[in-house]
Amino acid sequence: MFLNSLLEENAALADVALHLIGEGAILPDTYVLDLDMIRENASKIAAEANTYGLKSYFMLKQLGRNPLVANSLADMGFCGAVCVDYREALVMARANVPIGHVGHLVQLPRNAIESVLSAHPDVVTVYSVEKAAELSDAAESLGIRQKVLLRVRAESDTTYPGQSAGFLLADLEKTVTQLKRMPGIRIAGACSFPCFLYDRSVGDFVKQPNADTVVAAAHMLRDRGYDELQLNMPSGNCVHELGMVAKAGGTHVEPGHGLSGTTPYHADHYGAEKPAYVYVTEVSHNADNKSYCYGGGYYRRGHLVHAAVGNSLESAQLCNVSPLSDECIDYHLELEGSFSVSTSVLMCFRTQMFVTRSSIAVVEGIQHGKPELLGIWSPLGDRIA
């Protein structure tokens, strides 16, 4: 999906990745992150956000919840990490990463609430009165008053399977009355997901009804006396899209794939951001006139199509990668063609590293001609080397 962009816009990363696997510094099934390029992309996003008066959290589930990258982004002035679930929040807390937003896609379970609140997140999203009550009780026991965002929804909103949640806009007046009685929390805004999605048929991001639902909720909250509200509008946040968010009324964004130059927009366009990761593996064996490379990092929504096979960029050959059916585990990925065993393989596709079993190698200095491997982490953010 992004291999051609990688080879055209960040060949230095591809070259370093081949060098690392060739010398044995990393093993097959490893994502290599270019910390320089992540910072460069982040700097562009932050500058554009400032132009529109938007505040930016950063989301790193796509990059394996990596605490080194997280602290680097926090040092650049981002407002903290977006933690997609409680486990990510605990990883970031252990690494002393400022937590910006937690609870949006996955609520905090009862026995994790106190630990997460002790890390002082900026906002916690709730989408049930019961969960709000648990948060309030935990906050009171810690002697704090936690800011919360209300995940809101309307019948016309876009929703992914397994992610249906939120306070119905039609019931919001009643909900706010109930939450106002809870002394440990303070309503600080509203959010939804997804507020924007890339539409390949029009070649651009398209605002979803969810964004209007967030704005409608904010109007109601302001009428009830709430001010300085956060209107959080994620999905696909990148330089190209931020003006759309501001125009829709958003105040906060959560760049994730934008940081690595791998949003769906980047698959069709050369955006301001450039590819900042590559997947590295090697040929395991050959059978029936095809080669099979070690897997582990395959993501079913990644639109993986091509690979570059070779031990150097000069010798690399492009080939097709056969898609896996849903019943298969990605023990191996099938390459169209026959290649020598142990030959290196590069791929660059849309991924969510935290759902893989890959290793994550972070390299600094690539863009300055002085690459240094800073360490290797699990896809869940634990350092392993």
Backbone hydrogen bonds in HBPLUS format (Angstrom, degrees):
<---DONOR---> <-ACCEPTOR-->    atom                        ^
c    i                          cat <-CA-CA->   ^        H-A-AA   ^      H-
h    n   atom  resd res      DA  || num        DHA   H-A  angle D-A-AA Bond
n    s   type  num  typ     dist DA aas  dist angle  dist       angle   num
A0002-PHE N   A0348-CYS O   2.85 MM 346  5.16 164.3  1.87 151.0 148.7     1
A0006-LEU N   A0002-PHE O   2.85 MM   4  6.09 158.6  1.90 156.9 163.6     2
A0007-LEU N   A0003-LEU O   2.96 MM   4  6.23 167.5  1.98 157.1 158.9     3
A0008-GLU N   A0004-ASN O   2.95 MM   4  6.11 142.3  2.10 144.1 154.5     4
A0009-GLU N   A0005-SER O   2.70 MM   4  5.64 163.3  1.73 155.0 159.8     5
A0010-ASN N   A0006-LEU O   2.76 MM   4  5.02 151.3  1.84 137.2 143.8     6
A0013-LEU N   A0010-ASN O   3.13 MM   3  5.68 135.2  2.35 111.2 120.3     7
A0015-ASP N   A0011-ALA O   2.90 MM   4  6.14 159.1  1.94 154.3 160.0     8
A0016-VAL N   A0012-ALA O   3.02 MM   4  6.22 159.7  2.07 146.6 151.4     9
A0017-ALA N   A0013-LEU O   2.92 MM   4  6.12 160.8  1.95 154.0 159.6    10
A0018-LEU N   A0014-ALA O   3.09 MM   4  6.33 158.4  2.14 148.4 153.1    11
A0019-HIS N   A0015-ASP O   3.06 MM   4  6.32 151.1  2.15 142.8 151.3    12
A0020-LEU N   A0016-VAL O   2.87 MM   4  6.15 155.8  1.93 153.7 159.8    13
A0021-ILE N   A0017-ALA O   3.12 MM   4  6.40 165.4  2.15 153.5 155.9    14
A0022-GLY N   A0018-LEU O   2.95 MM   4  5.90 148.9  2.05 139.5 149.2    15
A0023-GLU N   A0019-HIS O   3.03 MM   4  6.18 147.7  2.13 146.5 152.8    16
A0025-ALA N   A0020-LEU O   2.92 MM   5  5.12 134.3  2.13 161.4 161.2    17
A0024-GLY N   A0021-ILE O   3.27 MM   3  5.00 151.2  2.36  93.6 102.1    18
A0029-ASP N   A0280-VAL O   2.98 MM 251  5.88 124.5  2.30 130.9 146.3    19
A0359-SER N   A0029-ASP O   3.15 MM 330  6.57 159.6  2.19 146.9 152.3    20
A0030-THR N   A0280-VAL O   3.10 MM 250  5.34 166.6  2.12 153.0 157.3    21
A0280-VAL N   A0030-THR O   2.82 MM 250  5.34 164.1  1.84 153.6 159.2    22
A0031-TYR N   A0359-SER O   2.85 MM 328  6.23 163.2  1.87 165.6 163.1    23
A0361-ALA N   A0031-TYR O   2.78 MM 330  6.10 168.1  1.80 167.8 171.5    24
A0032-VAL N   A0278-VAL O   2.86 MM 246  5.43 166.2  1.88 162.2 165.2    25
A0278-VAL N   A0032-VAL O   3.11 MM 246  5.43 141.7  2.27 137.9 149.3    26
A0033-LEU N   A0361-ALA O   2.74 MM 328  6.08 167.5  1.76 168.7 173.2    27
A0363-VAL N   A0033-LEU O   2.96 MM 330  6.04 167.5  1.97 165.6 167.9    28
A0034-ASP N   A0276-ALA O   2.85 MM 242  5.11 172.0  1.86 155.2 154.1    29
A0038-ILE N   A0034-ASP O   2.99 MM   4  6.29 157.2  2.04 154.8 162.1    30
A0035-LEU N   A0363-VAL O   2.95 MM 328  5.91 159.3  1.99 159.7 164.7    31
A0039-ARG N   A0035-LEU O   3.00 MM   4  6.17 163.0  2.03 148.6 152.6    32
A0040-GLU N   A0036-ASP O   2.90 MM   4  6.20 154.5  1.97 146.3 154.3    33
A0041-ASN N   A0037-MET O   2.82 MM   4  6.00 166.7  1.83 153.6 156.5    34
A0042-ALA N   A0038-ILE O   2.83 MM   4  5.98 161.3  1.87 148.8 154.9    35
A0043-SER N   A0039-ARG O   2.82 MM   4  5.99 152.1  1.90 147.9 155.1    36
A0044-LYS N   A0040-GLU O   3.20 MM   4  6.49 152.5  2.28 145.1 151.2    37
A0045-ILE N   A0041-ASN O   3.01 MM   4  6.34 159.3  2.05 152.6 158.4    38
A0046-ALA N   A0042-ALA O   2.83 MM   4  6.03 164.8  1.86 153.8 158.0    39
A0047-ALA N   A0043-SER O   3.01 MM   4  6.13 158.0  2.06 143.2 149.0    40
A0048-GLU N   A0044-LYS O   3.04 MM   4  6.24 160.6  2.08 146.8 151.9    41
A0049-ALA N   A0045-ILE O   2.84 MM   4  6.05 158.5  1.89 152.0 158.7    42
A0050-ASN N   A0046-ALA O   2.94 MM   4  6.15 157.4  1.99 147.4 153.1    43
A0051-THR N   A0047-ALA O   3.13 MM   4  6.40 143.9  2.26 139.4 148.8    44
A0051-THR N   A0048-GLU O   3.12 MM   3  5.04 120.8  2.49  92.6 107.4    45
A0052-TYR N   A0049-ALA O   3.07 MM   3  5.35 130.0  2.33 102.5 114.8    46
A0054-LEU N   A0049-ALA O   2.86 MM   5  4.85 160.1  1.90 145.4 141.3    47
A0053-GLY N   A0050-ASN O   3.13 MM   3  4.81 156.2  2.19  96.3 103.7    48
A0055-LYS N   A0251-THR O   2.94 MM 196  6.31 166.5  1.96 154.4 156.7    49
A0253-VAL N   A0055-LYS O   2.91 MM 198  6.36 154.4  1.98 161.9 170.4    50
A0079-CYS N   A0056-SER O   2.85 MM  23  5.85 168.4  1.87 161.0 159.7    51
A0057-TYR N   A0253-VAL O   3.02 MM 196  6.32 169.4  2.03 164.7 163.1    52
A0058-PHE N   A0080-GLY O   3.01 MM  22  6.37 152.2  2.09 151.5 158.3    53
A0082-VAL N   A0058-PHE O   2.67 MM  24  5.67 154.5  1.73 152.5 150.8    54
A0059-MET N   A0255-PRO O   2.98 MM 196  5.99 163.3  2.01 151.1 148.4    55
A0063-LEU N   A0060-LEU O   3.00 MM   3  5.04 133.8  2.22  98.5 111.2    56
A0065-ARG N   A0060-LEU O   2.72 MM   5  4.89 152.1  1.79 141.2 139.9    57
A0064-GLY N   A0061-LYS O   3.16 MM   3  5.13 152.1  2.24 113.9 110.3    58
A0354-PHE N   A0061-LYS O   3.31 MM 293  5.60 142.5  2.46 155.3 163.7    59
A0353-MET N   A0062-GLN O   3.12 MM 291  5.12 160.9  2.16 115.1 114.0    60
A0070-ALA N   A0066-ASN O   3.00 MM   4  6.19 156.4  2.06 146.8 154.4    61
A0071-ASN N   A0067-PRO O   2.93 MM   4  6.07 166.4  1.95 148.0 149.9    62
A0072-SER N   A0068-LEU O   3.13 MM   4  6.29 150.9  2.22 142.2 150.5    63
A0073-LEU N   A0069-VAL O   2.99 MM   4  6.29 154.5  2.05 152.0 158.1    64
A0074-ALA N   A0070-ALA O   2.91 MM   4  6.20 157.3  1.96 152.4 159.4    65
A0075-ASP N   A0071-ASN O   2.96 MM   4  6.11 150.6  2.05 141.3 148.7    66
A0076-MET N   A0073-LEU O   3.01 MM   3  5.02 135.6  2.21  95.8 108.8    67
A0078-PHE N   A0073-LEU O   3.44 MM   5  6.08 165.0  2.46 150.7 146.6    68
A0077-GLY N   A0074-ALA O   3.08 MM   3  5.38 160.4  2.12 108.0 114.2    69
A0081-ALA N   A0098-PRO O   2.86 MM  17  6.29 161.3  1.89 147.8 149.0    70
A0100-GLY N   A0081-ALA O   2.75 MM  19  4.93 149.2  1.85 126.6 135.5    71
A0101-HIS N   A0081-ALA O   3.12 MM  20  6.52 155.3  2.18 136.6 142.6    72
A0083-CYS N   A0101-HIS O   2.79 MM  18  6.21 162.8  1.82 165.8 171.9    73
A0089-ALA N   A0085-ASP O   3.12 MM   4  6.47 154.7  2.19 146.7 154.4    74
A0090-LEU N   A0086-TYR O   3.00 MM   4  6.25 151.8  2.09 145.8 152.3    75
A0091-VAL N   A0087-ARG O   3.01 MM   4  6.30 152.4  2.09 145.5 152.9    76
A0092-MET N   A0088-GLU O   2.95 MM   4  6.19 167.3  1.96 156.5 158.9    77
A0093-ALA N   A0089-ALA O   2.90 MM   4  6.05 153.3  1.97 143.6 151.8    78
A0094-ARG N   A0090-LEU O   3.01 MM   4  6.17 158.1  2.05 144.9 149.7    79
A0095-ALA N   A0091-VAL O   3.22 MM   4  6.46 140.1  2.39 140.5 151.0    80
A0095-ALA N   A0092-MET O   3.16 MM   3  5.09 126.4  2.46  93.0 106.9    81
A0097-VAL N   A0092-MET O   2.89 MM   5  5.05 170.0  1.90 155.3 151.9    82
A0096-ASN N   A0093-ALA O   3.04 MM   3  5.01 160.9  2.08 106.8 110.4    83
A0122-ASP N   A0099-ILE O   3.03 MM  23  6.51 146.3  2.15 136.0 145.1    84
A0123-VAL N   A0100-GLY O   2.86 MM  23  6.24 156.9  1.92 159.1 166.6    85
A0102-VAL N   A0123-VAL O   3.23 MM  21  6.72 149.4  2.33 145.7 154.5    86
A0125-THR N   A0102-VAL O   2.94 MM  23  6.35 153.4  2.01 145.3 153.9    87
A0112-ALA N   A0109-PRO O   2.92 MM   3  5.46 163.7  1.95 122.7 127.8    88
A0116-VAL N   A0112-ALA O   3.09 MM   4  6.30 163.8  2.12 158.5 162.9    89
A0117-LEU N   A0113-ILE O   2.85 MM   4  6.04 170.2  1.86 163.1 166.1    90
A0118-SER N   A0114-GLU O   2.96 MM   4  6.03 141.8  2.11 141.1 150.9    91
A0119-ALA N   A0116-VAL O   2.97 MM   3  5.35 152.6  2.04 108.8 117.5    92
A0120-HIS N   A0117-LEU O   2.97 MM   3  5.25 160.7  2.01 112.2 116.1    93
A0124-VAL N   A0147-LYS O   3.15 MM  23  6.55 148.5  2.25 139.8 148.3    94
A0149-LEU N   A0124-VAL O   2.99 MM  25  6.04 147.9  2.10 120.5 129.5    95
A0126-VAL N   A0149-LEU O   2.95 MM  23  6.33 157.4  2.00 172.7 174.1    96
A0151-ARG N   A0126-VAL O   3.14 MM  25  6.20 173.8  2.14 156.7 157.9    97
A0132-ALA N   A0128-SER O   3.06 MM   4  6.32 157.2  2.11 147.7 154.5    98
A0133-ALA N   A0129-VAL O   2.98 MM   4  6.22 150.4  2.07 146.9 154.2    99
A0134-GLU N   A0130-GLU O   3.13 MM   4  6.48 153.3  2.20 144.1 150.7   100
A0135-LEU N   A0131-LYS O   2.97 MM   4  6.25 159.9  2.01 151.4 156.6   101
A0136-SER N   A0132-ALA O   2.90 MM   4  6.12 159.6  1.94 148.2 154.0   102
A0137-ASP N   A0133-ALA O   2.98 MM   4  6.20 163.5  2.01 151.4 154.9   103
A0138-ALA N   A0134-GLU O   3.04 MM   4  6.24 163.9  2.07 149.9 154.2   104
A0139-ALA N   A0135-LEU O   2.85 MM   4  6.01 161.3  1.89 154.0 159.6   105
A0140-GLU N   A0136-SER O   2.92 MM   4  6.10 160.5  1.95 150.5 155.8   106
A0141-SER N   A0137-ASP O   3.07 MM   4  6.33 154.5  2.14 144.6 151.1   107
A0142-LEU N   A0138-ALA O   3.13 MM   4  6.41 133.8  2.35 139.1 151.1   108
A0142-LEU N   A0139-ALA O   3.05 MM   3  5.07 130.9  2.30  96.3 110.0   109
A0143-GLY N   A0139-ALA O   2.96 MM   4  6.15 109.8  2.47 137.9 156.0   110
A0144-ILE N   A0139-ALA O   2.96 MM   5  5.18 175.8  1.96 145.2 144.6   111
A0143-GLY N   A0140-GLU O   3.02 MM   3  4.92 151.1  2.10  98.5 107.6   112
A0146-GLN N   A0184-GLY O   2.85 MM  38  6.24 146.9  1.96 157.9 146.8   113
A0186-ARG N   A0146-GLN O   2.90 MM  40  6.09 146.6  2.01 146.2 145.0   114
A0148-VAL N   A0186-ARG O   2.91 MM  38  5.99 157.1  1.96 149.2 150.3   115
A0188-ALA N   A0148-VAL O   2.75 MM  40  5.52 170.5  1.75 164.2 160.9   116
A0150-LEU N   A0189-GLY O   2.96 MM  39  6.33 161.7  2.00 135.2 137.7   117
A0191-CYS N   A0150-LEU O   3.05 MM  41  6.23 151.5  2.13 140.4 140.0   118
A0167-PHE N   A0151-ARG O   2.76 MM  16  6.21 158.3  1.80 159.1 153.7   119
A0152-VAL N   A0191-CYS O   3.13 MM  39  6.40 157.8  2.18 171.8 177.3   120
A0153-ARG N   A0167-PHE O   2.98 MM  14  5.96 148.1  2.09 144.6 141.2   121
A0169-LEU N   A0153-ARG O   2.86 MM  16  5.85 150.7  1.94 166.2 166.2   122
A0157-ASP N   A0154-ALA O   3.09 MM   3  5.49 167.8  2.11 118.2 122.1   123
A0163-GLN N   A0160-TYR O   3.03 MM   3  5.45 152.2  2.11 139.4 138.3   124
A0171-ASP N   A0168-LEU O   2.87 MM   3  5.32 145.3  1.99 111.2 121.7   125
A0172-LEU N   A0169-LEU O   3.20 MM   3  5.10 168.0  2.22 106.9 109.9   126
A0175-THR N   A0171-ASP O   3.04 MM   4  6.29 159.3  2.08 152.0 158.6   127
A0176-VAL N   A0172-LEU O   2.86 MM   4  6.04 168.7  1.87 159.3 160.2   128
A0177-THR N   A0173-GLU O   3.16 MM   4  6.39 156.7  2.22 145.9 152.1   129
A0178-GLN N   A0174-LYS O   3.13 MM   4  6.45 153.0  2.20 147.6 154.3   130
A0178-GLN N   A0175-THR O   3.07 MM   3  5.18 116.4  2.49  97.5 112.5   131
A0179-LEU N   A0175-THR O   2.92 MM   4  6.23 163.3  1.95 157.4 162.1   132
A0180-LYS N   A0176-VAL O   2.88 MM   4  5.89 146.1  1.99 147.8 156.2   133
A0181-ARG N   A0178-GLN O   3.27 MM   3  5.72 152.2  2.35 107.0 114.5   134
A0182-MET N   A0179-LEU O   3.01 MM   3  5.40 165.9  2.03 115.8 119.7   135
A0185-ILE N   A0182-MET O   3.46 MM   3  6.18 174.0  2.46 121.6 123.2   136
A0230-GLN N   A0188-ALA O   2.84 MM  42  6.16 158.6  1.88 143.8 150.5   137
A0190-ALA N   A0230-GLN O   2.91 MM  40  6.37 145.5  2.03 165.6 176.8   138
A0232-ASN N   A0190-ALA O   3.09 MM  42  6.45 157.7  2.14 159.8 162.1   139
A0195-CYS N   A0234-PRO O   3.26 MM  39  5.97 164.8  2.28 161.3 165.9   140
A0208-GLN N   A0195-CYS O   2.82 MM  13  5.04 175.1  1.82 138.3 137.0   141
A0197-LEU N   A0206-VAL O   3.13 MM   9  5.47 159.4  2.17 142.3 147.3   142
A0206-VAL N   A0197-LEU O   2.72 MM   9  5.47 155.9  1.77 148.4 154.3   143
A0199-ASP N   A0204-ASP O   2.86 MM   5  5.68 176.6  1.86 147.7 148.6   144
A0202-VAL N   A0199-ASP O   3.13 MM   3  5.69 144.2  2.26 112.2 121.0   145
A0203-GLY N   A0199-ASP O   2.85 MM   4  5.92 125.0  2.16 142.6 158.8   146
A0211-ALA N   A0208-GLN O   3.08 MM   3  5.93 147.6  2.19 124.7 129.5   147
A0212-ASP N   A0209-PRO O   3.06 MM   3  5.37 119.8  2.43 105.1 119.0   148
A0213-THR N   A0209-PRO O   3.07 MM   4  6.42 146.3  2.18 148.0 158.4   149
A0214-VAL N   A0210-ASN O   2.99 MM   4  6.34 151.7  2.07 150.6 157.1   150
A0215-VAL N   A0211-ALA O   3.12 MM   4  6.44 158.6  2.16 146.3 151.7   151
A0216-ALA N   A0212-ASP O   2.89 MM   4  6.09 158.7  1.93 146.4 152.4   152
A0217-ALA N   A0213-THR O   2.94 MM   4  6.16 154.9  2.00 146.6 153.3   153
A0218-ALA N   A0214-VAL O   2.98 MM   4  6.25 152.5  2.06 145.8 153.5   154
A0219-HIS N   A0215-VAL O   2.99 MM   4  6.33 153.4  2.06 150.5 157.0   155
A0220-MET N   A0216-ALA O   3.16 MM   4  6.46 157.8  2.21 145.9 151.2   156
A0221-LEU N   A0217-ALA O   2.92 MM   4  6.21 158.1  1.97 150.4 156.8   157
A0222-ARG N   A0218-ALA O   2.87 MM   4  6.09 160.7  1.90 153.1 157.9   158
A0223-ASP N   A0219-HIS O   3.02 MM   4  6.25 152.7  2.10 144.6 151.9   159
A0224-ARG N   A0220-MET O   3.13 MM   4  6.44 129.1  2.40 136.5 149.8   160
A0224-ARG N   A0221-LEU O   2.97 MM   3  5.02 133.2  2.20  95.8 109.5   161
A0226-TYR N   A0221-LEU O   3.05 MM   5  5.44 162.2  2.08 145.1 139.4   162
A0225-GLY N   A0222-ARG O   2.96 MM   3  5.06 161.6  1.99 107.9 112.0   163
A0251-THR N   A0231-LEU O   2.86 MM  20  5.10 170.8  1.87 139.7 142.0   164
A0252-HIS N   A0231-LEU O   3.30 MM  21  6.12 161.2  2.33 135.4 132.1   165
A0233-MET N   A0252-HIS O   3.17 MM  19  6.43 167.7  2.19 163.6 159.8   166
A0241-GLU N   A0238-CYS O   2.99 MM   3  5.40 132.5  2.22 110.1 122.8   167
A0242-LEU N   A0238-CYS O   3.17 MM   4  6.19 138.5  2.35 161.1 173.0   168
A0244-MET N   A0241-GLU O   2.89 MM   3  5.40 130.9  2.14 114.2 127.2   169
A0245-VAL N   A0241-GLU O   3.28 MM   4  6.69 149.5  2.38 148.0 156.9   170
A0246-ALA N   A0242-LEU O   3.02 MM   4  6.34 163.9  2.04 154.8 158.1   171
A0247-LYS N   A0243-GLY O   2.97 MM   4  6.12 159.4  2.02 143.6 149.5   172
A0248-ALA N   A0244-MET O   2.96 MM   4  6.15 143.8  2.10 141.6 151.2   173
A0250-GLY N   A0245-VAL O   2.96 MM   5  5.30 154.8  2.02 155.3 147.5   174
A0249-GLY N   A0246-ALA O   3.03 MM   3  5.18 150.9  2.12 102.6 111.9   175
A0259-LEU N   A0256-GLY O   3.05 MM   3  5.56 141.4  2.21 110.0 118.9   176
A0260-SER N   A0257-HIS O   3.10 MM   3  5.28 138.7  2.28 101.5 112.6   177
A0262-THR N   A0257-HIS O   2.98 MM   5  5.09 173.5  1.98 144.0 144.0   178
A0261-GLY N   A0258-GLY O   3.22 MM   3  4.92 162.3  2.26  97.8 103.0   179
A0276-ALA N   A0260-SER O   3.11 MM  16  4.68 136.0  2.31 130.5 126.9   180
A0266-HIS N   A0263-THR O   2.92 MM   3  5.29 126.7  2.21 107.5 120.6   181
A0267-ALA N   A0264-PRO O   3.09 MM   3  5.18 142.6  2.23  99.0 110.1   182
A0268-ASP N   A0265-TYR O   3.15 MM   3  5.62 147.1  2.26 108.7 117.1   183
A0269-HIS N   A0265-TYR O   2.96 MM   4  6.02 132.5  2.20 144.5 158.9   184
A0279-TYR N   A0347-MET O   2.80 MM  68  5.04 167.8  1.82 168.2 165.1   185
A0347-MET N   A0279-TYR O   2.90 MM  68  5.04 149.9  1.99 146.3 151.4   186
A0281-THR N   A0345-VAL O   2.92 MM  64  5.08 161.3  1.95 149.4 153.4   187
A0345-VAL N   A0281-THR O   2.77 MM  64  5.08 152.6  1.85 140.8 134.9   188
A0294-TYR N   A0282-GLU O   3.16 MM  12  6.15 152.5  2.23 165.4 162.4   189
A0283-VAL N   A0343-THR O   2.83 MM  60  5.36 155.7  1.89 149.7 156.4   190
A0342-SER N   A0283-VAL O   2.89 MM  59  4.81 161.2  1.93 128.3 133.4   191
A0284-SER N   A0292-TYR O   2.64 MM   8  5.66 160.6  1.67 146.0 153.1   192
A0285-HIS N   A0292-TYR O   3.25 MM   7  5.47 154.6  2.31 142.3 149.6   193
A0292-TYR N   A0285-HIS O   2.86 MM   7  5.47 158.6  1.90 169.8 166.8   194
A0287-ALA N   A0290-LYS O   2.89 MM   3  5.44 159.5  1.93 154.4 161.3   195
A0290-LYS N   A0287-ALA O   3.01 MM   3  5.44 145.6  2.13 111.7 121.8   196
A0291-SER N   A0335-LEU O   3.32 MM  44  5.11 154.5  2.39 139.3 143.0   197
A0291-SER N   A0337-GLY O   2.86 MM  46  6.11 107.3  2.40 167.7 172.7   198
A0335-LEU N   A0291-SER O   2.75 MM  44  5.11 176.0  1.75 162.9 162.3   199
A0293-CYS N   A0333-LEU O   2.99 MM  40  5.35 161.5  2.02 153.4 154.6   200
A0333-LEU N   A0293-CYS O   2.89 MM  40  5.35 151.0  1.98 144.5 154.1   201
A0295-GLY N   A0331-TYR O   2.95 MM  36  4.98 156.7  2.01 128.8 122.1   202
A0357-ARG N   A0296-GLY O   3.13 MM  61  5.39 176.4  2.13 152.7 153.6   203
A0302-GLY N   A0299-TYR O   2.83 MM   3  5.14 153.5  1.90 126.3 126.6   204
A0350-ARG N   A0302-GLY O   3.24 MM  48  4.23 139.5  2.41 135.6 126.6   205
A0321-VAL N   A0305-VAL O   2.75 MM  16  5.28 151.4  1.83 144.1 142.0   206
A0307-ALA N   A0319-CYS O   2.95 MM  12  5.48 148.0  2.05 152.2 158.2   207
A0319-CYS N   A0307-ALA O   2.95 MM  12  5.48 150.3  2.04 152.7 159.0   208
A0308-ALA N   A0346-LEU O   2.92 MM  38  5.09 160.5  1.96 144.9 151.2   209
A0346-LEU N   A0308-ALA O   2.84 MM  38  5.09 160.7  1.88 146.2 152.8   210
A0309-VAL N   A0317-GLN O   2.83 MM   8  5.14 170.0  1.84 142.8 143.3   211
A0317-GLN N   A0309-VAL O   2.77 MM   8  5.14 154.2  1.84 133.5 138.4   212
A0310-GLY N   A0344-SER O   2.90 MM  34  5.31 156.7  1.96 146.1 153.5   213
A0316-ALA N   A0312-SER O   3.04 MM   4  5.98 121.0  2.40 142.3 157.5   214
A0336-GLU N   A0320-ASN O   2.93 MM  16  5.34 171.8  1.94 159.0 158.1   215
A0322-SER N   A0334-GLU O   2.92 MM  12  5.43 159.1  1.96 154.2 159.9   216
A0328-CYS N   A0325-SER O   3.08 MM   3  5.69 166.7  2.10 122.0 125.9   217
A0331-TYR N   A0329-ILE O   2.78 MM   2  5.67 140.3  1.93 103.4  92.9   218
A0343-THR N   A0340-SER O   3.16 MM   3  5.74 149.4  2.26 138.8 137.2   219
A0355-VAL N   A0352-GLN O   3.04 MM   3  5.96 170.8  2.05 130.3 133.3   220
A0356-THR N   A0353-MET O   3.10 MM   3  5.31 166.0  2.12 114.3 116.2   221
A0360-ILE N   A0377-TRP O   2.82 MM  17  5.00 159.1  1.86 151.9 153.8   222
A0377-TRP N   A0360-ILE O   2.76 MM  17  5.00 160.8  1.79 142.1 148.3   223
A0362-VAL N   A0375-GLY O   3.16 MM  13  5.91 162.5  2.20 160.1 165.2   224
A0374-LEU N   A0362-VAL O   2.82 MM  12  5.62 156.5  1.88 159.2 167.1   225
A0364-GLU N   A0372-GLU O   2.96 MM   8  5.27 162.3  1.99 148.4 148.6   226
A0372-GLU N   A0364-GLU O   2.69 MM   8  5.27 141.4  1.84 154.5 167.0   227
A0368-HIS N   A0365-GLY O   3.06 MM   3  5.17 153.7  2.13 104.6 112.7   228
A0370-LYS N   A0365-GLY O   2.89 MM   5  4.78 154.0  1.96 150.9 145.5   229
A0369-GLY N   A0366-ILE O   3.21 MM   3  5.31 167.8  2.23 109.6 111.0   230
A0384-ILE N   A0376-ILE O   2.84 MM   8  5.75 171.2  1.85 148.0 150.7   231
A0385-ALA N   A0376-ILE O   3.12 MM   9  4.95 140.6  2.28 147.6 140.1   232
A0378-SER N   A0382-ASP O   2.70 MM   4  5.20 157.3  1.75 149.3 156.8   233
A0381-GLY N   A0378-SER O   3.16 MM   3  5.44 163.0  2.19 115.3 115.2   234
